[in-house]
Amino acid sequence: MRIKIISCWFATSYGSYTDGLRQGLERKLGNEVGIIASNCGCGDPIEIQRQFQDKRCDFFEFPNIDYFKSPNPTKYWLRNQARNLLYHERVKQYQKREGDAEVIHFQQILNATGSVPLFNWLKMPSNAARVVTVHELDPYQVDFPKSNLTYNKADRIIVHTEAMKEKLISLGVTHERIDVVLHGVDIRPMPDGMREGIIFYGGHTLNKGKGLDTLFKAMALVKKQLVSATPVLTIHGHYGMDTPTESLQAASETGIASSIRWLNQISHEAVTLEYQKALLCVLPYTGSFAGYPAAIAMANGVPVIGTRRAGLPDHLGDTGVWIKENDPEELATTIVALLRNEEQRRDIITRARARAEKLLSWDAIAQKTLASYEKAVRTKTQS
């Protein structure tokens, strides 16, 4: 099967996802999977500096127009029209690079790979079966919900969580076209050595739906109990190279600034090494998506404390240590209890690792993705 993927190919969590999937597919198929990529206009330092996963991609440069809600209706309309026309031209560049692929897999993220270019792409004729993975919904399609009916032009749709599947169905997407395929992870030998500290992933927008304020308040309560034995909280994410000022201020106000280690944006390889040294992973998310850090934690021997949101139940299964949203007291109590219970941690680690090996390895994810491709090809043939 000849496959090409349209995706972000920069060295962020999205790029590492596509690279992991690509490698898994190539192992299954025995042939190369092509990558089509472009600058997205997100403004991330990695994007600005053009730091790619590697050089194996068909990359092109193209202008971008950001989406924003202008208070002036005329300007708002004109900007959206210009944005739509510009992304229509970008999609033509994607199509020129599709070649003789049997399946084109579009990774919907934001901007150049967001809903506007995606929907333009789906409206164009194609000889290939078209598969879409919806990583997240962007502001435009939320403001214009009827636009989401265009998803029904795809031959197959992949999402990472049952919640996203239900959301798409509520927007009018045919449920028979949607498959749930979890976020994958590299399965490496389990590390030896001492572990210490708590690790937290702040995503691409640190304070949006991540429960960071709850975590800070909880860590202040933990510090009151454990005093000098308080574990260091390591924070990383693709929100930028510098720590946001408001986050530094919040840490200072809660009295835990000296207990935080800010790594901010680091490479995927460095992320994995950090999880291999951590004692706990805490993800008190109220929204967004946490499959990426959960999968890394599971594969690398780190118990996860989290809410039943953001794809955590889908990925963790029965290995999660669950807390209520926005409840720093419960979170603090849970952190201290798990820190003091080595037997419970060992049990979670064993079960989570087994689940990751079975369900989250890139080979397992590639196999499920190939099943979606086969369904897409059958749909395309019958249309």
C-alpha positions as CSV (number, residue, x, y, z in Angstrom):
1,M,0.0,0.0,0.0
2,R,1.4,3.4,-1.0
3,I,0.8,6.0,1.7
4,K,1.6,9.6,2.2
5,I,0.9,11.7,5.3
6,I,0.2,15.4,5.4
7,S,1.3,16.7,8.8
8,C,3.3,19.0,11.0
9,W,6.9,17.7,10.7
10,F,8.6,20.0,13.2
11,A,10.2,18.6,16.3
12,T,7.2,19.0,18.6
13,S,4.7,16.4,20.0
14,Y,2.8,16.5,16.7
15,G,5.9,15.8,14.7
16,S,7.0,13.0,17.0
17,Y,3.5,11.5,16.7
18,T,3.7,11.4,12.9
19,D,7.2,10.1,12.9
20,G,6.3,7.3,15.3
21,L,3.3,6.4,13.1
22,R,5.5,6.5,10.0
23,Q,8.0,4.2,11.4
24,G,5.4,1.7,12.6
25,L,3.7,1.7,9.2
26,E,7.0,1.2,7.4
27,R,7.7,-1.8,9.6
28,K,4.3,-3.3,8.7
29,L,4.4,-2.5,5.0
30,G,8.0,-2.9,4.2
31,N,8.0,0.2,2.1
32,E,8.6,3.9,2.7
33,V,5.8,6.2,3.8
34,G,6.0,9.7,2.4
35,I,5.6,12.9,4.4
36,I,4.2,16.2,3.0
37,A,4.7,19.2,5.2
38,S,4.7,23.0,5.2
39,N,5.3,25.9,7.6
40,C,2.2,26.3,9.7
41,G,2.6,29.8,11.1
42,C,2.2,28.8,14.7
43,G,5.1,31.0,15.8
44,D,6.8,28.2,17.8
45,P,10.6,28.7,17.9
46,I,11.0,25.2,16.5
47,E,8.8,26.1,13.5
48,I,10.5,29.5,13.0
49,Q,13.9,27.8,13.0
50,R,12.6,25.0,10.8
51,Q,13.7,22.2,13.2
52,F,12.3,19.1,11.5
53,Q,12.0,15.5,12.8
54,D,14.5,14.7,10.0
55,K,15.0,15.7,6.4
56,R,12.8,13.0,4.9
57,C,9.8,15.0,3.9
58,D,8.5,17.0,0.9
59,F,8.4,20.4,2.5
60,F,7.3,23.7,1.0
61,E,7.0,27.3,2.3
62,F,3.7,29.2,2.0
63,P,2.1,32.3,3.5
64,N,-0.4,32.1,6.4
65,I,-3.2,34.2,7.7
66,D,-4.1,33.6,11.4
67,Y,-7.8,33.3,12.4
68,F,-9.1,35.8,14.9
69,K,-12.5,37.4,15.7
70,S,-12.4,41.0,14.6
71,P,-15.0,43.2,16.3
72,N,-15.5,44.8,12.8
73,P,-17.9,42.5,10.9
74,T,-16.6,43.6,7.5
75,K,-13.0,43.1,8.4
76,Y,-13.9,39.7,10.0
77,W,-15.6,38.6,6.8
78,L,-12.8,39.9,4.5
79,R,-10.1,38.2,6.6
80,N,-11.9,34.9,6.6
81,Q,-12.4,35.1,2.8
82,A,-8.8,35.8,2.2
83,R,-7.8,33.1,4.6
84,N,-10.0,30.6,2.8
85,L,-8.6,31.5,-0.6
86,L,-5.0,31.4,0.6
87,Y,-5.5,27.9,2.2
88,H,-7.2,26.7,-1.0
89,E,-4.0,27.6,-2.8
90,R,-1.9,25.8,-0.2
91,V,-4.0,22.7,-0.6
92,K,-3.2,22.7,-4.3
93,Q,0.5,22.4,-3.2
94,Y,-0.4,19.4,-1.0
95,Q,-2.2,17.8,-3.9
96,K,0.8,18.3,-6.3
97,R,2.9,16.2,-3.9
98,E,0.4,13.3,-3.5
99,G,1.8,11.5,-6.6
100,D,0.4,7.9,-7.0
101,A,-0.4,7.3,-3.3
102,E,-3.3,5.0,-2.7
103,V,-4.0,6.6,0.7
104,I,-3.4,10.2,1.8
105,H,-3.6,10.7,5.6
106,F,-4.2,14.2,6.7
107,Q,-3.2,15.0,10.3
108,Q,-5.6,17.8,11.4
109,I,-3.9,20.1,13.9
110,L,-4.0,23.9,13.5
111,N,-3.3,26.7,11.0
112,A,-1.8,25.1,7.8
113,T,-3.1,21.7,8.9
114,G,-6.2,23.1,10.5
115,S,-9.9,22.8,9.5
116,V,-9.9,25.4,6.7
117,P,-7.2,23.7,4.6
118,L,-8.5,20.3,5.5
119,F,-12.1,21.1,4.4
120,N,-10.7,22.7,1.2
121,W,-8.7,19.5,0.6
122,L,-11.7,17.2,1.2
123,K,-13.8,19.2,-1.4
124,M,-11.2,18.6,-4.1
125,P,-11.3,15.6,-6.3
126,S,-8.7,12.8,-5.6
127,N,-7.9,9.4,-6.8
128,A,-6.5,8.4,-3.4
129,A,-8.5,7.3,-0.4
130,R,-8.5,10.1,2.1
131,V,-8.1,9.5,5.8
132,V,-8.2,12.3,8.5
133,T,-6.9,12.1,12.0
134,V,-8.5,14.9,14.1
135,H,-6.0,15.8,16.9
136,E,-8.0,18.8,18.0
137,L,-10.7,21.2,16.8
138,D,-9.6,24.7,15.9
139,P,-11.4,27.9,16.7
140,Y,-12.8,28.4,13.2
141,Q,-14.7,25.2,13.0
142,V,-16.0,25.8,16.6
143,D,-17.3,29.2,15.5
144,F,-18.8,27.7,12.3
145,P,-20.2,24.3,13.3
146,K,-21.9,23.6,10.0
147,S,-18.5,23.5,8.3
148,N,-17.9,20.2,10.2
149,L,-20.3,18.4,7.9
150,T,-17.4,18.4,5.4
151,Y,-15.7,15.6,7.4
152,N,-18.3,13.3,5.8
153,K,-16.3,13.7,2.5
154,A,-13.4,11.8,4.1
155,D,-13.2,8.1,3.5
156,R,-12.2,7.5,7.1
157,I,-11.7,9.6,10.2
158,I,-9.4,8.7,13.1
159,V,-9.6,10.2,16.6
160,H,-7.7,9.4,19.8
161,T,-10.6,9.4,22.3
162,E,-14.2,8.4,22.6
163,A,-15.0,11.9,23.7
164,M,-13.7,13.3,20.4
165,K,-15.7,10.7,18.5
166,E,-18.9,11.8,20.3
167,K,-18.1,15.4,19.7
168,L,-17.8,14.9,15.9
169,I,-21.0,12.9,15.9
170,S,-22.8,15.8,17.6
171,L,-21.5,18.0,14.8
172,G,-23.1,15.9,12.2
173,V,-20.2,13.5,11.3
174,T,-21.4,10.0,10.3
175,H,-20.4,7.7,13.2
176,E,-19.7,4.7,10.9
177,R,-16.7,6.6,9.4
178,I,-15.0,7.2,12.7
179,D,-12.3,4.9,14.3
180,V,-10.7,5.4,17.7
181,V,-7.0,4.8,17.6
182,L,-4.9,5.8,20.6
183,H,-1.7,7.8,20.8
184,G,1.3,5.6,20.3
185,V,4.6,5.4,22.2
186,D,8.1,3.9,21.7
187,I,8.5,0.8,23.8
188,R,12.1,0.9,25.2
189,P,13.8,-1.3,27.9
190,M,12.6,-0.3,31.3
191,P,15.2,1.9,33.0
192,D,16.9,1.0,36.2
193,G,18.1,3.4,38.9
194,M,16.7,5.8,41.4
195,R,13.6,7.8,40.6
196,E,12.6,11.1,42.1
197,G,10.2,14.0,41.6
198,I,6.9,14.6,39.8
199,I,6.6,15.4,36.1
200,F,3.8,17.5,34.4
201,Y,3.2,18.1,30.7
202,G,1.9,21.6,29.8
203,G,1.1,20.9,26.2
204,H,1.2,23.6,23.5
205,T,-0.7,26.1,25.7
206,L,0.4,25.8,29.3
207,N,-2.6,27.3,31.1
208,K,-5.5,26.1,28.9
209,G,-7.3,23.1,30.3
210,K,-4.2,21.6,32.0
211,G,-5.2,22.2,35.7
212,L,-1.9,23.9,36.4
213,D,-3.4,26.2,39.1
214,T,-4.9,23.1,40.8
215,L,-1.5,21.4,40.7
216,F,0.3,24.5,42.2
217,K,-2.2,24.7,45.1
218,A,-1.9,20.9,45.6
219,M,1.9,21.1,45.7
220,A,1.7,23.9,48.3
221,L,-0.3,21.5,50.5
222,V,2.1,18.7,49.8
223,K,5.0,21.0,50.9
224,K,3.2,21.7,54.2
225,Q,3.2,18.0,54.9
226,L,6.5,16.9,53.6
227,V,8.5,20.0,54.1
228,S,12.1,19.3,53.0
229,A,11.1,16.0,51.5
230,T,8.8,17.7,49.0
231,P,9.4,16.3,45.6
232,V,10.6,18.6,42.8
233,L,7.9,19.3,40.2
234,T,9.4,19.2,36.6
235,I,7.3,21.0,34.0
236,H,7.8,20.7,30.2
237,G,5.7,21.3,27.1
238,H,5.7,22.8,23.7
239,Y,4.3,26.2,24.8
240,G,7.7,27.8,24.2
241,M,11.4,28.0,25.2
242,D,10.6,30.5,28.0
243,T,8.5,30.1,31.1
244,P,5.3,32.3,30.9
245,T,5.5,35.2,33.3
246,E,2.0,34.5,34.7
247,S,3.0,30.9,35.5
248,L,6.1,32.1,37.4
249,Q,4.0,34.5,39.3
250,A,1.4,31.8,40.2
251,A,4.2,29.5,41.5
252,S,5.6,32.3,43.6
253,E,2.2,33.3,45.0
254,T,1.5,29.7,46.1
255,G,5.0,29.4,47.7
256,I,6.3,26.6,45.6
257,A,8.7,28.4,43.2
258,S,11.8,26.8,44.7
259,S,10.3,23.3,44.2
260,I,9.7,23.7,40.4
261,R,12.1,22.8,37.7
262,W,11.1,24.5,34.4
263,L,12.3,22.6,31.4
264,N,9.8,24.2,29.0
265,Q,10.2,23.0,25.4
266,I,12.6,20.1,25.0
267,S,13.1,17.4,22.4
268,H,11.0,14.3,22.4
269,E,14.1,12.3,23.2
270,A,14.9,14.5,26.2
271,V,11.2,14.2,27.3
272,T,11.5,10.4,27.4
273,L,14.7,10.5,29.4
274,E,13.0,12.8,32.0
275,Y,10.1,10.3,32.4
276,Q,12.6,7.5,32.9
277,K,13.8,9.4,36.0
278,A,10.5,10.5,37.4
279,L,8.6,9.0,40.3
280,L,5.1,10.2,39.5
281,C,3.3,11.9,36.6
282,V,0.5,14.3,37.5
283,L,-2.1,15.4,34.9
284,P,-5.0,17.2,36.5
285,Y,-6.4,18.2,33.1
286,T,-9.9,19.7,32.7
287,G,-9.6,19.8,28.9
288,S,-7.1,19.5,26.0
289,F,-5.5,16.1,25.3
290,A,-3.1,14.2,27.6
291,G,-2.6,11.0,25.6
292,Y,1.0,12.0,24.7
293,P,2.4,12.3,28.3
294,A,0.2,9.4,29.6
295,A,1.6,7.0,27.0
296,I,5.2,8.0,27.7
297,A,4.6,7.6,31.4
298,M,3.0,4.2,31.0
299,A,5.9,2.9,28.8
300,N,8.6,4.2,31.1
301,G,7.5,3.1,34.5
302,V,5.8,6.3,35.9
303,P,2.4,6.0,37.7
304,V,-0.1,8.6,36.5
305,I,-2.4,10.6,38.7
306,G,-5.1,12.3,36.6
307,T,-8.7,13.3,36.0
308,R,-11.1,11.3,33.9
309,R,-10.7,13.9,31.1
310,A,-8.5,14.7,28.1
311,G,-8.3,11.1,26.8
312,L,-6.7,9.8,30.1
313,P,-9.3,7.0,30.6
314,D,-8.9,5.8,27.0
315,H,-5.1,5.5,27.4
316,L,-4.7,4.6,31.1
317,G,-7.6,2.1,31.3
318,D,-7.6,0.7,34.9
319,T,-4.0,1.8,35.6
320,G,-4.8,5.4,36.4
321,V,-5.0,6.9,39.9
322,W,-8.1,9.1,39.5
323,I,-8.9,12.5,41.1
324,K,-11.7,15.0,40.7
325,E,-11.2,18.1,38.6
326,N,-10.2,21.4,40.3
327,D,-9.7,19.8,43.7
328,P,-6.2,20.6,45.1
329,E,-7.0,19.0,48.5
330,E,-7.8,15.6,46.9
331,L,-4.8,15.9,44.6
332,A,-2.4,16.6,47.4
333,T,-3.7,13.7,49.5
334,T,-3.4,11.4,46.5
335,I,0.2,12.5,45.7
336,V,1.4,12.0,49.3
337,A,-0.4,8.6,49.6
338,L,1.2,7.3,46.4
339,L,4.6,8.7,47.2
340,R,4.4,6.7,50.5
341,N,3.1,3.5,48.9
342,E,5.9,1.8,47.0
343,E,3.9,-1.5,46.6
344,Q,1.0,0.4,44.9
345,R,3.4,2.2,42.6
346,R,5.1,-1.1,41.6
347,D,1.7,-2.6,40.8
348,I,0.6,0.3,38.6
349,I,4.0,0.3,36.8
350,T,3.7,-3.4,36.0
351,R,0.1,-3.1,34.7
352,A,0.6,0.1,32.8
353,R,3.7,-1.2,31.1
354,A,1.8,-4.3,29.9
355,R,-1.0,-2.1,28.6
356,A,1.4,0.1,26.8
357,E,3.1,-2.9,25.1
358,K,-0.2,-4.4,24.1
359,L,-2.2,-1.3,23.0
360,L,0.1,1.7,22.6
361,S,3.3,0.5,20.8
362,W,3.7,2.1,17.4
363,D,3.4,-1.4,15.9
364,A,0.0,-1.8,17.5
365,I,-1.1,1.7,16.5
366,A,0.2,1.2,12.9
367,Q,-1.8,-2.1,12.7
368,K,-5.0,-0.3,13.7
369,T,-4.3,2.6,11.4
370,L,-3.8,0.2,8.5
371,A,-7.2,-1.3,9.3
372,S,-8.6,2.2,8.9
373,Y,-6.8,2.6,5.6
374,E,-8.3,-0.6,4.3
375,K,-11.8,0.6,5.2
376,A,-11.1,3.9,3.5
377,V,-9.9,2.2,0.3
378,R,-13.1,0.1,0.3
379,T,-15.2,3.2,0.8
380,K,-13.4,5.0,-2.0
381,T,-13.8,2.0,-4.4
382,Q,-17.5,1.8,-3.7
383,S,-18.2,5.6,-4.2
